[in-house]
Amino acid sequence: MPQITYREALNQALAEEMERDETVFLMGEEVAEYDGAYKVSKGLLERFGSDRVVDSPISELGFAGLGVGAAMTGLRPVIEFMTFNFSILALDQVINSAAKLHYMSAGQFSVPMVFRGPTGAALQLSAQHSQACETWYVHSPGIKLVTPGTPADAKGLLKAAIRDDDPVAVMEGELLYNVKGEVPDPEEGDFIIPLGVADVKREGDHVSIITHGKMVHVALQAAGQLAKEGVDAEVVDLRSLRPLDVEAILRSVHKTNRAVYLEEGWPYVGIGAQIVALIQEEAFDYLDAPVLRVTQADIPMPYAKNLEKLAKPDAKRVVAACKRVLYQD
Amino acid sequence: MPDTTTQQDPRLETFSREQLHEFLRKMLLFRRFEEKAEEAYAIGKIGGFCHLHIGQEAVALGFIGPLREDDYAISAYREHTQALAKGLEPGPVMAELFGRRSGVSGGKGGSMHLFDVERRFMGGHGIVGAQTALAAGIGWAIRYRGGDQVCVCFMGDAAVNQGAFHESLNMAAIWKLPVIFVVENNDYGMGTKFSRVSAVPVLEKGDGYGIPTHSVDGQDILETWRFTEELVARVREGEGPQYVDARTYRFKGHSMSDPVSGTYRSKEEVTEKTHKQDPITLLRDRLLEADLLTKEELEAMDSDVRKEVDEAADFADEAPFPPEEDLYAHVYAETNPNGRLFLDGRDR
């Protein structure tokens, strides 16, 4: 299987879907002539022309809303946010328009569109450019959310998101764009990963590390360290936060009886809070220990390298949490 | 605005008698519909927020009437009469206000969220100015498909202070989108006079984007209709977006909880406007004066319209409430076979 980067995987997904379906177009800041702030859309302008690969003004609220309006008429816009941090400006159109129009119109209008771009922190970008935005999106019924952590997941999930008839946010990771991984050759047919299917990235019996997005890599790192100490951790990558593969979570907890949720974002009312609530509601009798969470520190992200490192969740904290639920600390 | 009730307007001759009667009949229908809604609200048939359009009927008719069926209209939350102007039936619109399943939005939207995909009425939207960006998207889609339709986007004067408005005008301009932005300038955003929240008049808010700006007397259906016909033709031919300051006046309070006059506008002001600038009486008197309408015809017309509105209210009253199974319907257009979409833990 060919090894390609996460960036190339997204680019393939966009190109294949634009080739397949003329109603798909890409709009966002710097997506056309600049080839994308992170080069995800490289070559697409040349291939599909300026009507379908469109540089927008820096008007997140405006072009997010434009995408919603176009989607109401049946087009399938892919709206790129240079980062989801900037999409905070667009949240009214995401939450009040995209997520609600189908319901408010009793199904007359659908909003088949994608919002995509990186979420979470990169390196030393400071407080306003280093936020995990998943909670803001997934909190609102009417939007779906996927968070690919590998090149294959990026390609398969973006393609599924573009084909979905609802608004889907595809949250990527700035630090993932250069990550390489195996992705099926396009010659071998359409590669789609359906929404709502988690993926066990590492099997294990002793403790479940449940996570999403780029934290998958931190979880695997932690599992590797735990293995050296004789602890066999399972890593469950949710991949999709709505629809949520609850069965996969319960299956893993039934097996290990212990769980840690790892996420890049803040703890309070975060994704982990929801998953913990769900586990205790639906698998209480299977638990041998309280479910713990490893998150970013509950502070805005600092710039200084040493402080930033302290603020972020890391493998060391995951290892410590796993040992606590195993009563090994 | 001069008092034109005693002068014969030369534009009368440019419309047929049937057309003029239809203008009057439609505006009367809008008026009686809103009066019926007001009555129904008072007895608890309609809940929540309800924003009446009384006094602004000529703007709705004037900007929507000249459109083709395949053109689009989108609005804010004072949109009952615009929906009627776009061809939505009074019964289902009233039923929506009553929160019934036979309503145009299945009882899910209410007064502020009327939709009709067939008639290309793209909604009542509740966040001030947000619909301007959706209109840009509709314009984008028309251009993308190479169509010659136009999209008329209504907003109140308060919307011109929103970021979405300015972003949308800019995008519409750079991509030459076929959108007509119509400000229903009734001089008040809720209870705040426009001049208190803007250093320049409504018309000037459209400057700075390279979009032609226009001003029209929104109480005069003849002027508004002719103006729109010409403007739509130009947009259809590719002239790009337009910005219109349609001067009008809201005869009722902002919503049902707001008195007609009081803290923010005087009784004298409201009386003056309602007596001299009522779009219906202005047209009526012109037609009577010019012998284009008889008192008998007027009475018959009003009686027909009242009957139509009574029937709409009866239809709404008799329509069923949405069944419980509608609660979770239409949250998503596509139910994915995998995973859980609803995380409330309730049985469905």
Chai-1 contact restraints between the chains, C-beta under 6 A:
chainA,res_idxA,chainB,res_idxB,connection_type,confidence,min_distance_angstrom,max_distance_angstrom,comment,restraint_id
A,P57,B,N170,contact,1.0,0.0,6.0,A-B,restraint_1
A,S59,B,E167,contact,1.0,0.0,6.0,A-B,restraint_2
A,L61,B,G163,contact,1.0,0.0,6.0,A-B,restraint_3
A,L61,B,A164,contact,1.0,0.0,6.0,A-B,restraint_4
A,L61,B,E167,contact,1.0,0.0,6.0,A-B,restraint_5
A,G62,B,A133,contact,1.0,0.0,6.0,A-B,restraint_6
A,G62,B,E167,contact,1.0,0.0,6.0,A-B,restraint_7
A,G62,B,S168,contact,1.0,0.0,6.0,A-B,restraint_8
A,G62,B,M171,contact,1.0,0.0,6.0,A-B,restraint_9
A,G65,B,A133,contact,1.0,0.0,6.0,A-B,restraint_10
A,G65,B,L134,contact,1.0,0.0,6.0,A-B,restraint_11
A,L66,B,A133,contact,1.0,0.0,6.0,A-B,restraint_12
A,L66,B,A136,contact,1.0,0.0,6.0,A-B,restraint_13
A,L66,B,G137,contact,1.0,0.0,6.0,A-B,restraint_14
A,L66,B,W140,contact,1.0,0.0,6.0,A-B,restraint_15
A,V68,B,L134,contact,1.0,0.0,6.0,A-B,restraint_16
A,V68,B,G137,contact,1.0,0.0,6.0,A-B,restraint_17
A,G69,B,L134,contact,1.0,0.0,6.0,A-B,restraint_18
A,G69,B,G137,contact,1.0,0.0,6.0,A-B,restraint_19
A,G69,B,I138,contact,1.0,0.0,6.0,A-B,restraint_20
A,A70,B,G137,contact,1.0,0.0,6.0,A-B,restraint_21
A,A70,B,W140,contact,1.0,0.0,6.0,A-B,restraint_22
A,A70,B,A141,contact,1.0,0.0,6.0,A-B,restraint_23
A,T73,B,I138,contact,1.0,0.0,6.0,A-B,restraint_24
A,T73,B,A141,contact,1.0,0.0,6.0,A-B,restraint_25
A,L75,B,A141,contact,1.0,0.0,6.0,A-B,restraint_26
A,D92,B,I127,contact,1.0,0.0,6.0,A-B,restraint_27
A,N96,B,I127,contact,1.0,0.0,6.0,A-B,restraint_28
A,H102,B,H330,contact,1.0,0.0,6.0,A-B,restraint_29
A,H102,B,A333,contact,1.0,0.0,6.0,A-B,restraint_30
A,Y103,B,K108,contact,1.0,0.0,6.0,A-B,restraint_31
A,Y103,B,H330,contact,1.0,0.0,6.0,A-B,restraint_32
A,Y103,B,V331,contact,1.0,0.0,6.0,A-B,restraint_33
A,M104,B,K108,contact,1.0,0.0,6.0,A-B,restraint_34
A,M104,B,G109,contact,1.0,0.0,6.0,A-B,restraint_35
A,M104,B,H113,contact,1.0,0.0,6.0,A-B,restraint_36
A,S105,B,S105,contact,1.0,0.0,6.0,A-B,restraint_37
A,S105,B,F115,contact,1.0,0.0,6.0,A-B,restraint_38
A,A106,B,S105,contact,1.0,0.0,6.0,A-B,restraint_39
A,A106,B,G106,contact,1.0,0.0,6.0,A-B,restraint_40
A,A106,B,K108,contact,1.0,0.0,6.0,A-B,restraint_41
A,A106,B,H330,contact,1.0,0.0,6.0,A-B,restraint_42
A,G107,B,H330,contact,1.0,0.0,6.0,A-B,restraint_43
A,Q108,B,F115,contact,1.0,0.0,6.0,A-B,restraint_44
A,Q108,B,V117,contact,1.0,0.0,6.0,A-B,restraint_45
A,F109,B,V117,contact,1.0,0.0,6.0,A-B,restraint_46
A,S110,B,A333,contact,1.0,0.0,6.0,A-B,restraint_47
A,P141,B,V331,contact,1.0,0.0,6.0,A-B,restraint_48
A,G142,B,V331,contact,1.0,0.0,6.0,A-B,restraint_49
A,D164,B,E334,contact,1.0,0.0,6.0,A-B,restraint_50
A,D165,B,A333,contact,1.0,0.0,6.0,A-B,restraint_51
A,D165,B,E334,contact,1.0,0.0,6.0,A-B,restraint_52
A,D166,B,Y332,contact,1.0,0.0,6.0,A-B,restraint_53
A,D166,B,A333,contact,1.0,0.0,6.0,A-B,restraint_54
A,D166,B,E334,contact,1.0,0.0,6.0,A-B,restraint_55
A,P194,B,N338,contact,1.0,0.0,6.0,A-B,restraint_56
A,L195,B,N336,contact,1.0,0.0,6.0,A-B,restraint_57
A,G196,B,N336,contact,1.0,0.0,6.0,A-B,restraint_58
A,G196,B,N338,contact,1.0,0.0,6.0,A-B,restraint_59
A,G196,B,G339,contact,1.0,0.0,6.0,A-B,restraint_60
A,V197,B,N338,contact,1.0,0.0,6.0,A-B,restraint_61
A,S240,B,G339,contact,1.0,0.0,6.0,A-B,restraint_62
A,P243,B,N336,contact,1.0,0.0,6.0,A-B,restraint_63
A,P243,B,G339,contact,1.0,0.0,6.0,A-B,restraint_64
A,P243,B,R340,contact,1.0,0.0,6.0,A-B,restraint_65
A,P243,B,L341,contact,1.0,0.0,6.0,A-B,restraint_66
A,L244,B,G339,contact,1.0,0.0,6.0,A-B,restraint_67
A,L244,B,R340,contact,1.0,0.0,6.0,A-B,restraint_68
A,D245,B,G339,contact,1.0,0.0,6.0,A-B,restraint_69
A,V246,B,R340,contact,1.0,0.0,6.0,A-B,restraint_70
